[in-house]
Amino acid sequence: MTPDSLSRRQLLTLTGSAAAAAALASLSLTGCSDRYKLRCQHQRTGEVYRELNIEIGSVITHSWIHSIELSRWTDIYRFDGETLMLTSTEFEAYGAGMPLDEGDVSVQDGQVVIENIDREFEAIRWIHSHRVDYRIGVDGDESLIDTDALPDLEPLELRPK
């Protein structure tokens, strides 16, 4: 068992608080927080277009212009260490094909917001299109993945590793 595979509690139990604090400090300095990645990749070929560092609790947003409503739809996920948990979704108009029976629905600043969805996904999958203004954000930064540089009309995914 290596220090980076132990939880904080296990480390404290095995080594005592002073040694644990020193070990945790050294893990922080060696980049242990970078061990989780979010990959933007092709669903079939696995070709990786971008890989980003994420942490437990990172918020990933995936948004686009809806083809019928012609307004932005945003799904918000939280990384839990293994999967992406869909926590909420936001859109302008509620219509056919919209979720009905999950989460708590409210209207905030003119947007329909469904919160407390809490549905797990191993990956976020979509057919990428340059015509719908896709945006991908990690912890509020939408500049990390240039969606215009991603291949058009191809099956892509965001997958934690």
Buried (B, 14 or more C-beta within 10 A) or exposed (E): EEBEEBEEEEBBEEBEEEEBEEBBEEBEEEEEEEEBBBBBBBBEEEEEBBEBBBEEEBBBBBBBBBEEBEEBBBBBBBBEEEBBBBBBBBBEEEEEEBBEEEBEBEEEEEBBBBBEBEEEBEBBEBEBBEEBEBBBBBBEEEEBBEBEEBEEEBEBBBBBE
